[in-house]
Structures are given as structure tokens and as C-alpha cells.
Amino acid sequence: MSSLSATIQNVFNEPGCGKNANKSEAERKKGCTKQLQPGGAAGGCAFDGAKIALQPITDVAHLVHGPIACEGNSWDNRGAASSSSNIWRTGFTTDINETDIVFGGEKRLYKAIKEIIDKYDPPAVFVYQTCVPAMTGDDINAVCKAASKKFGKPVIPVNAPGFVGPKNLGNKLAGEALLDYVIGTEEPDYTTPYDLNIIGEYNLSGELWQIKPLFDELGIRILSTISGDGKYREVAYSHRARAAMMVCSKAMINVARKMEERYGIPFFEGSFYGIEDSSDSLREIARMLVDRGAPDDLIGRTDVVIAREEAKAWAAIEPYKPRFKGKKVLLITGGVKSWSVVAALQEAGLELVGTSVKKSTKEDKERIKELMGQDVHMIEDMTPREMYKMLKDAQADIMLSGGRSQFIALKAGMPWLDINQERHHAYMGYVGMVALVRQIDKALYNPVWEQVRKPAPWDDPAENWQNKAIAQMDIEAAELAADPVRAEAARRARNICNCKVVDLGTIEDAIHDHGLTTVQGVKDHTSASGGCGTCSERVQGVLDAMLAMPAALAAE
Amino acid sequence: MVAITTSKKACAVNPLKMSQPIGGALAFMGLRGAMPLLHGSQGCTSFGLVLFVRHFKEAIPLQTTAMSEVATVLGGFENVEQAILNIHKRTKPEIIGICSTGVTETKGDDVEGYIKLVRQKHPELENFPIVYVSTPDFKDAFQDGWGKTVARMIEVLVEVPAHLARRDPQRVNVLPGCHMTPGDLDELRTMIEDFGLKPSFLPDLAGSLDGHIPDEFTPTTIGGIGVEEVASMGQAGWTIAIGEQMRRAAEALQAKTSVPYRLFNRLCGLGPNDAFIMFLAEISGRPVPVKYRRQRGQLVDAMLDGHFHIGGRKLAIGAEPDLLFDVSSMLQEMGAQIVVAITTTQSPVLGLVVTDDVLIGDLEDLEMLAKERGGDLLITHSHGRQAAERLQIPFFRMGLPMFDRLGAGHLVSVGYRGTRDLIFSISNLLIADAEEHHKPTPDTWRITNAELPDTRIGVEAA
């Protein structure tokens, strides 16, 4: 376990991450995700994250060493697509029992590996550690090593038991396993100056194939994707690429950075969500490959393809503009959090609500990403009633979000589109953006909304759950106002600034006592918004609410 | 505005339509102890018989007057007489229902006159219930034959209530169209009875062709509404007609007995069922049972879950007018686009279908137009299977005949619950189709030409 904790510490120290580099030594040790709250956590575990990250390697047998829950409850649940082998979708687990817990499960694991190799003969077996055998002390590294030697086949330990942390940490631990045991272990048949790695892309709904034809046209070879539609051998020889693109999320940043350190493969962080981002990414790839020795006509050819694809995409979006006029979108996402999606939606004539978005600078772009990220966390903490009120207040026509909030939107009779991992449609690149616009149009104009919003004929409209929810919240607010003790407690219980842990009561008191009118003023007096700064919007909201109150009331 | 056109082709290819006499014969099968009799050549009956056997997978009572060439020329009195006598003697039915066919209509047999003569010649038949309906093959379609037959049953069998006879407000007559399956009738019966009402279904296929195993072998229908119950339908408080095809029958009943009627031209979908449930609440004076409040919520939820799959679908449907209007409207309300609608016969409901044009045509028209207009969901009866195979689009079987799948009689589309389950069935078909045939591949988005993509609204990426 000491080596696992060392790996975890190592993963937390991520110089490739701008956010991480700005932290103090102590903060960095705490890791990059907020501490899990018992009773209030809903995300996946480290094992989940590791499995998600590696599972799209399609020709590998993914064996989960643990009780049935870890694999039995979760297998074949991801929408990654494969162009050849489907063995990755086969659920393999040791399904350990009481005897294995008492006497150790290593023998069973070894036998399981043997059975898989005998029956399926995959190019490699990935073995995932889980909490229970980690507790009883099964040494999967040793078992994998022995099995690998005995069977003459790579058997890769992925040491990310669920309890070490959240999903995001698991992604990184999976990356470490690749770096330690896979990458650099084989050689490609040949190399070209156009060899590219794509890291952190899972080929959900086959979306990588929305952009790959453009690479093919330009003569850029995707040497390896880690891990969407990946093959073991491709990952093993990925160290021979000339450049790498790290797609969007920071999930696999350790892989990209360490490959740069070890093999001199430069990388950049880019995204293929949205038109502008797709173009930026293509340009950057061309530039990097040319820097690394590819003929420099690549840049010109790339510009031609970009110009053509952009024109096609904008032309395809154009007819939707009149249909989107005046339509409002509530965008809540931690997944496809790309500015250029926002930009493209605005370009298509949609208005974004819920987050104050003005398009222009790079800083704005960063800000909106952060804001939307914050909203996701807010949503996760919301009760359905509160969420309904938010939807109603936003007066949005459609909500784009991850799967978790869909039922609130749907039950509130609001069109909704899934834009996170669980989605069924591919939204990457130029064609993907057009597909997204088309899906929004489809959802917005579906007559089903008119149908489902109709109250039951025997119901008093005042009695439906939506109105009851609003009424209930009004009552609670009134009760709170009437009960000074509870009101005070509620004020103190609601955090506005998460970094510096400043509650609403403190901020309101400061504003009142010192007659503050600006966010800076609040920051000076309470240090709220002095951390990451993303709560300054909320602080401004508190200020606005206080300043709007009649002076007499505020003076009380 | 819907343009309703009739195919100008001389040759119908892969027909959608079936003939009137067997629509009439099926209606007679909803009577207890009935023996339907087609007045025509043997083949008229045997084709219909085989069709119903394959659809319901049950023994079907259906007889023929077995007109020969000579009998056809000279007139069919003797054949009708012999058929009635033989059936009456051998199978001891409670009623004989006679439908004419193309052959005997072309000759111009006066079957009503024949029946009078038969009754005169054979006193034992004087009061025996016999209903005759004129259903020439060369006119109209299956659902017309059904509707006309039910209207004739009412004209012949229902007794005119004595002056000022007291009505039973709890009794309700239900006149279902032929697009209602035995399963639909059972669902309707449950709904009506849950409001404390006592329904009389005419015809009642749920009793005869619902696939139950009878206690003893009978050559006639094994269940259905009894002749005496039909006779007393004038005592009901209300008549509920389901499907525009039943208007004629409902009006006949009103004219004869003054029982008012309410016609529901659809019972699949949220709005139509809201109206239906509220009507039951109104005529029964009872509140809506909790069960239906829950079912309504379940349907709304099913619509939300299903709209992701049904929304944007381009529906190509071939069905008789009432079924076409009912099912296509429900799907249209969930975001499907009706791109092809092919039907068999004229009907006022065709004008209500939310589409540009409805064609009275055949399955060739359905197939060609579906291809031309990019249909990606096909709904018709089992004969659509060849078209579906060629078009390679998901195919949902609805209507009669459904000979290559089980459970045709129990496919329910009425009520909140039936609509809910139908949405699930169709959505699941679409999900399975996506999984089997539309998984993305590395070539899905490959650029095949440098032309601009299709920029029309709603066009899916190639």
C-alpha cells in the first residue's frame, strides 16, 4: 500500500496543471478534488474512474478483482465505440467469496487470468484492484508479474481501489498503470512525421470518428488514442508519436506530461467540441507536427480544410437561426465544458441564461468554464424543488446538462438534452456541432411538451406538484423570516465562498455593518471571493439583493 | 390542409386493403353462438378463414353458400336456403350473419327476399335471428364492412323500447371499431366498470377471439355478446362509439332507441384518454379512481422517456383510416413526423391526420414513398415485412393481418396504460434498431464528397 500512496501523492503533484501549480504545498497534498462528504456524495470511486479510463482499450480483457458489486453492478455500461474487437465489453471478475477474504484471493486471481488467456487469448489482461482485496492484502502486482511470466503475455495491474478517492483520481491512477507497464514496451512497424497521440479521448458514441476523417485527409496518422477505440499494441508503442493532443479534460494529464518528460513528445490541451475549438486544435496539431519535422505545407493544407469545414458547418447551422430566435438555453455542464460550444450555440441564435455570458476574451472563456463548473456543483446539492424553481425562474426553453438532472427538467416539462458522457449522440468536430444544433431543434420543437404540460383534467391547477413546490418554498421562506433563531441559523449554514468558507450571514452582516457596495469591499472585510474567485458572482448577487431592499428594512 | 388522394395506378401492388365481406364476417364473430356466412363462392370464405386463423391463431367459424357457376347465373336462393338449413341443423347457432360478396352482388341476388322466403318455407326459422348485410368486395374496405355490419345488427336485432320505458343509467353500449383488438376491449371494459358502469360491447371479440381455451368444442363462436343483450341495448343510458367507422352504427342505434351517443375518434394518446376518462366520470357521476390518476402520470412519464427515441422519426404508416389516425396522431404528438400515410378507404378522420397528404393506395406506394421521403419507421400490418426488409428500417406491426408474430389479439393501444405500453414497444424497437444497425463506425462521418451537407431542417447527418 505504501507504493499506492506514493503514487497518489505523485499524481497530486501535477506541474502540467495550472491550477495545481498555483497551490501551496499543503493544499496540493489534499488533492485536486473536494473532500467527500458522507451523506452528500454522489460521484464514482477511484476504481470506477480507472475502469472508465482504460476500458475503451478494446482488445484487452479487463478483469476486476473483487466481490461481485464492483463489476457485476457496473459492466457494459459505457457508450465508447470500437472499430474491431469487442472483448472489452465482456465482464470479467473474480467474484471473490468469504473464503477468499479469509485465506486471500490471489490464487483465484491467478486462475482467473489463466482461464481468460485460455479461452479468449487477448493481447493483454488488465487487472483492477478493488477495496476488499486491497484491505485483505492481495498483492495484485505480484500476481500479475507471476502470471505475465508464466503465460508470456502482458498482465497489467491497475491499482486504484475505490476508497482511495474519487473518479478523477482513478483516471490518473489508470494513467500511471499505462506509464509503468504499457507505454514504451513495443515498437510500431514504421513511423511517419505525422504520428499523433490523442490522450484522454474515449470515443463515446464513436465521436472520434467525426474528426478522424479530417486527419486522414491531411495525412495525419493517429498513432494511438488513449484510450478510445484503442488497441493494446497501439498504446504500447505510443511513445513513438511526434506530438500529442490532450483532449479537453484533465483526466489524463499525468500521461501527457510524463510522456513529454520521458519521450520528448510535446502536448497541448485542446478540444473538438465546438467549431472554433475544433479549428484551433487542428491548427495547433499541424503546427506542432511541423515543429517536430513534418513538411511545412501541412499548415497550409490544414487551413484549407478548416476553412472548408467551418463554411460547411456554419451553412448547416444557418437555417436554424430563425427557429432559435428568442429561445433560451440553460446550460449546466461539467462535462463538455467548452467555451466554443457556448459560442456556437450563440452563433446559432440561442440565448444562454443562468450564467452571464458575454463572448469575447480568453479570460471570459476561462471564467465561463469555471462558472459552469460551479453550477454543476450547485445543482448536485439542490433539492428537486429548488431545481424546479431555478428552471422556472430562468424561463429557459431548453436545458442542456448531464444525465443526473434530466428527470427534474423532464418532470418540470422542460425540453432537455444530454451532453455528458451518457449521451447517445456524437457531438465532436464540425459535423458533431451541427448534430448538436439539430438535436436542440428537435427537442425544442417536439410537440410532446405541449402534451405533458397539460394538467390532468380532474386536477385543480393550483394543486399540481409544481405549484405546490413553489408554495411550499414560499411558506418555508415566510416561516424562516418569522423565526429569527432559525433564520440566523439558515444564514450561517449557507456557504457563499467555498474556498475561504464564508457564509451568507457573515457577508450580509459585513455589507450591513460597513455599508459595503462592491465585491472588493466584501472581500476586504470577509475574505469571501479571495480564493478561486468564482463566487464573486454570488457575492454580487448578495450585494444586489441587499441594496435592493428598502433602506429602512436594511437598517433594522 | 391534408390532401387526400386516391392512387391512379391500374395495378395495386402488395395490397394494404382487405375486402368488406370479411370485415363484416369478423363483426359477426363478436356475437355469441354466431355463424358468419359469406354468400359467394367457396374461395371467398376460405381466404378469409385462413387470414383470420393466421392472425388470431384460433378456430374460426365461417361458412359459405358455395356458389357454383350455374348457381351464380341462375340466382343463389337455393344455396342460401340450403346453407341456412344446414348450419341451423348441424351447428345449432344462436344467430347466422350473412355477408354478400362480389360474385352475388354482381349477379344482384335479393338476399333479404330469399330470407323471407326461407322463413315462410321453414316455420322453425320464423323467429330465428338472421342478419344480412350487403358488402360487395368491389366497394369500400374491411373497416367499412365492419361498420355496416354492426349498423345492420342494430337495425335488425335491437328492440325498440316500449314508450317511456325506464332506462338504466348505469348501462353503456360500446360500439368498437375493428381496429380495437380483444385486448383493447378488455382494457376498455375494465376502465368502464371501474366507474361502476355496465358495458355492452357490440361486437365483443374479447369473448370470442381472445384466445381462451373453451370448455367444450363448438363450431360457432365460443363467446361474445348474446343476441338478447343486443336486443336490450335500447335501455342503456349512453352509447360510446370508438372510431369514425362506428358513427353509422351509433346513429342507427340512436334513431331506433333515442340512446344518445358520444364518438371517440381516438383512444390512444394522452388527450383522447383525458376526454374519455372525464366522460366516464361525468356519465357515472363518480370521481376518477386513483388507479387512473396513477396511470396518467405513468403515461406522461413514458412520453417523456420515449420522446428521445420517437421525436424526429419519419413515420411511414399504412393502415385503415381509424387505426392510421389513432396511432399516427399519438406518435406525432411525441415528435414523430408523418411523412407517408397510406390508407384503404375514405374517412372524415383522414383530414385530421397531421401530414401533407394521405394516399388511398397500397404497400408499393408505402414502400416507394417511404424510400423517397426518408421514412425511418414503418408501421403497417404483417405484409409490410418485405418492404421493411428492402428499406432496412425498423418495422412495427399493427393492424390486421399479423400472421408472423404472436399476440396480435392482445396488442393494447387504448387507455393510459395501453398507450404507455405501446410507446415502450415502439421505443424499444427503435433502440434495438439503433444498436443493431446504426452503431457508429470509423467511416460513419467520412467525407464522401466535397459538396455542402444537406442543410434542410431536421435532416440527419449522413
Interface residues (C-beta under 8 A of the other chain):
Chain A: A81 S83 S205 G206 E207 W209 Q210 K212 P213 L214 D216 E217 D229 R308 K312 A315 A316 E318 P319 Y320 R323 L410 K411 H424 A426 G429 V431 V434 A435 R438 D441 K442 A443 Y445 N446 P447 V448 E450 Q451 V452 K454 A456 P457 W458
Chain B: G269 L270 G271 D274 A275 I277 M278 A281 P287 V288 R293 R296 V300 D301 M303 L304 D305 H307 F308 G311 G312 Q332 E333 M334 G335 A434 K439 P440 T441 P442 D443 T444 W445 R446 I447 A450 L452 P453 T455 R456 I457 G458 V459 E460 A461
